[in-house]
Amino acid sequence: MTKDYLVFVGTYTDPILFGTGKILEGKGEGIYAYRMDPAAGDMELITTNSDITNPSYLAFDSDCNYLYAVNELKTYQGESTGTVSAFAVDSKTGVLTFINKKPTGGTDPCHLIVDKSNQYVLLANFMSGSICVLPIQADGSLGDASEFIQHHGSSIDPNRQQGPHAHAVTLDAPNQYAFVPDLGLDQTLVYRFDTDAGELVPHSTPGVKVKPGAGPRHIVFHPNGRFAYLINELDSTIAVYQYESGQGMLHDVQTIATLPDNFQGQSTCADVLVEPSGQFLYGSNRGHDSLAIYRIDQNSGRLDCLGHESTRGKTPRNFAIDPAGNFLLAANQDSDTIVTFRIDPQTGNLSPTGQVIDVPTPVCVKIINPPARQS
């Protein structure tokens, strides 16, 4: 019998002022945990981990023993900083036990990862445009920052790019280089990651530029490690790169739109994922409220747009794909739903299963398959 997945959903719990000037009234209670049937995709709520402020992005260590959540804040204890919280995970009940929290050194932390050695949390502070590295202690707690880097500069959009806005941190498969899309700079900054010291060293080619006004947001790597895909929030495009792993170098291959040619409304991109087989890529459009579907050329990494699927809700901020590549869960931030789609393994097309989960202001979805514990 196949073991169930666990699904954790981060929400906005408090009002949040976005870079657009919009204020969103967070309605969530914290981090919600669901049990998911890996064959049917059915989900049931198993617990609500409350009293966690604005856990807008979540990350797990590789053994799923610990969960780390940004607390997207502008101030903490009178300082201009957000925080990141550490929790122990009960993989049977979905209950999170708080361990500790640390300041991030910048405002509105929006994205974080655990490095592949389970020694560090790396995160991006969006509003202030900085990145931070926090060591992970033996008990899963977070130590004081081992690295903090403030970005500087601007780009052409007077409303969204007056200063730096680091939006994510992604490590390559060898755990050697970190890539930081900065929406405000129209660059993906590249750092060599020193795992002994927990430090980031600017690469000799420190930034990969995109078209002015594009607004880089998230970058993901293909499972084969040879290609990378950067979704640009402001101009609704995806940039395709060949990746020279040993050198930490990205080489331009293609830029492709995420919206249909005939779309006339307002829309911005959010998340981008490659499904586990490496055949298809998906990107979310907020405004068009859809998932763009692409086939990946396995030789060049180039994308061919296959179409768009409505997310059956408003503002798909984030989405997740299960470890087997059978289901996609789309989190509709402004309609308070998570909608489940089945992925066709031959065509990449998405078909709604009919399951719609009500979750207040969902902004991050993570699906985990915890390793079996020794009894």
Sequence and secondary structure as in RCSB ss.txt:
>XXXX:A:sequence
MTKDYLVFVGTYTDPILFGTGKILEGKGEGIYAYRMDPAAGDMELITTNSDITNPSYLAFDSDCNYLYAVNELKT
YQGESTGTVSAFAVDSKTGVLTFINKKPTGGTDPCHLIVDKSNQYVLLANFMSGSICVLPIQADGSLGDASEFIQ
HHGSSIDPNRQQGPHAHAVTLDAPNQYAFVPDLGLDQTLVYRFDTDAGELVPHSTPGVKVKPGAGPRHIVFHPNG
RFAYLINELDSTIAVYQYESGQGMLHDVQTIATLPDNFQGQSTCADVLVEPSGQFLYGSNRGHDSLAIYRIDQNS
GRLDCLGHESTRGKTPRNFAIDPAGNFLLAANQDSDTIVTFRIDPQTGNLSPTGQVIDVPTPVCVKIINPPARQS
>XXXX:A:secstr
    EEEEEEE  S EE TTS EE     EEEEEEE TTT  EEEEEEEES      EEE TTSSEEEEEE  S 
BTTBS  EEEEEEE TTT  EEEEEEEE SSSSEEEEEE TTSSEEEEEETTTTEEEEEEB TTS B S SEEEE
     S TTT SS  B   EE TTS EEEEEETTTTEEEEEEEETTTTEEEEEEEEEEE STT  EEEEEE TTS
SEEEEEETTTTEEEEEEEEGGGTEEEEEEEEESS TT  S  EEEEEEE TTSSEEEEEEETTTEEEEEEE TTT
  EEEEEEEE SSS EEEEEE TTS EEEEEETTTTEEEEEEE TTT  EEEEEEEEE SSEEEEEEE       
